[in-house]
């Protein structure tokens, strides 16, 4: 099965020689150059169609990403057209766009949900793809009644099989999961989802995921590298208490980036597993992959002045 091949391939690969041959689900038969060029991608969720969301889109473009991950709750209006118009500059600038749907992206009788899937030529609301030495896995977790993610679901089986195959792929250095609902959260509007956490975090630990990027809370949160705590699941195990630099860390760093344009959610405290958190401005995440694909630099940019609000690095030796 090849999901989204028409959408993705021309945008990411039209202007350069392929680094990894695209096989967006299986991730097999990969051909790689000896030297990998630097690349970057952006991620943010909870857009809406207002001025701040428009500013976020324009600011993302200034960083010249190859790819944008839209993390759900794309349009809060009753229709999708305003959001398609909002993000149209990405296509004009040859920037690939990948989406997952959130709780506000369903609509009455799933009409908005169907429009998103049709617009982006998506056979399924969950999928994966490789680019250079990165593997991306998109999960849809905003509406379990419509798109189940329990351990008997098709989505769970897809995620498990995909990660098992990717874990054994020596050409992949980074595995990045992106979705809507946070597995962990500090004190704010939406708590971390315990069912998601208990089902998927052990899976992420087993297969060596690096980053989990999520939204739903309209603020920014970054955790330390975390392992699942089977004894007290709400209190994950912190494996590295450095705040800015990590070398082959054990466990996953969870990022909440629900700051694209919707009204912000106040933070009312900070949990011990959180390194940084902000609720005072709309911002976006930009991630650079450098040093022949072995260094990841994550930067959280403020929307108004493009100043750096948070930054950390990860190294793969």
Secondary structure as GFF3:
##gff-version 3
##sequence-region A 1 317
A	DSSP	alpha_helix	5	13	.	.	.	ID=ss1
A	DSSP	beta_strand	39	44	.	.	.	ID=ss2
A	DSSP	alpha_helix	51	62	.	.	.	ID=ss3
A	DSSP	beta_strand	67	70	.	.	.	ID=ss4
A	DSSP	alpha_helix	81	86	.	.	.	ID=ss5
A	DSSP	alpha_helix	88	92	.	.	.	ID=ss6
A	DSSP	beta_strand	96	99	.	.	.	ID=ss7
A	DSSP	three_ten_helix	103	105	.	.	.	ID=ss8
A	DSSP	three_ten_helix	108	110	.	.	.	ID=ss9
A	DSSP	alpha_helix	111	119	.	.	.	ID=ss10
A	DSSP	beta_strand	127	131	.	.	.	ID=ss11
A	DSSP	beta_strand	134	138	.	.	.	ID=ss12
A	DSSP	alpha_helix	154	167	.	.	.	ID=ss13
A	DSSP	beta_strand	174	178	.	.	.	ID=ss14
A	DSSP	alpha_helix	194	196	.	.	.	ID=ss15
A	DSSP	pi_helix	197	201	.	.	.	ID=ss16
A	DSSP	alpha_helix	202	207	.	.	.	ID=ss17
A	DSSP	beta_strand	211	214	.	.	.	ID=ss18
A	DSSP	beta_strand	220	223	.	.	.	ID=ss19
A	DSSP	beta_strand	225	227	.	.	.	ID=ss20
A	DSSP	beta_strand	237	240	.	.	.	ID=ss21
A	DSSP	beta_strand	245	247	.	.	.	ID=ss22
A	DSSP	beta_strand	253	257	.	.	.	ID=ss23
A	DSSP	beta_strand	274	278	.	.	.	ID=ss24
A	DSSP	beta_strand	283	290	.	.	.	ID=ss25
A	DSSP	beta_strand	295	302	.	.	.	ID=ss26
A	DSSP	beta_strand	308	315	.	.	.	ID=ss27
###
